[in-house]
Amino acid sequence: MINSWLIAVGTMVALLLGGCADGAKIVQEHDMGGVVIYPFKEGQGPMLSAFRKEGLDLMNEKCKGRSYSIVREGEAKGRTRVVSPLDGAQELVEEHRWGIQFECK
């Protein structure tokens, strides 16, 4: 169980560093479950994020309509990026991600 969690965390970190797509996505999966991550705003929190429903829908889809159980969830490694809303102006934006490890029943 611990080894699979370490693999899941390693996969999440690798995909978060390389990926830039917004929204929920499955970053690690196996026959009976996986790990879903989604972005959230710091002031809003992960439970109120519009992407949480999208993540839960992905879990439901992966389990083909069967029930699932959440094994563990928590903040995943986010990233900080530089955006330039105006020419010559730069702003640092910190992106937060939430991860849910689940198993299909």
Buried (B, 14 or more C-beta within 10 A) or exposed (E): EEEBBEEBBEBBEEBBEEEEEEEBBBBBBEEEBBBBBBBBEEEEEBEEBEBBEBBBEBBBEBBEEEEBEEBEBEEBBBEEEEEEEEEEEEEEEEBBBBBBBBBBE
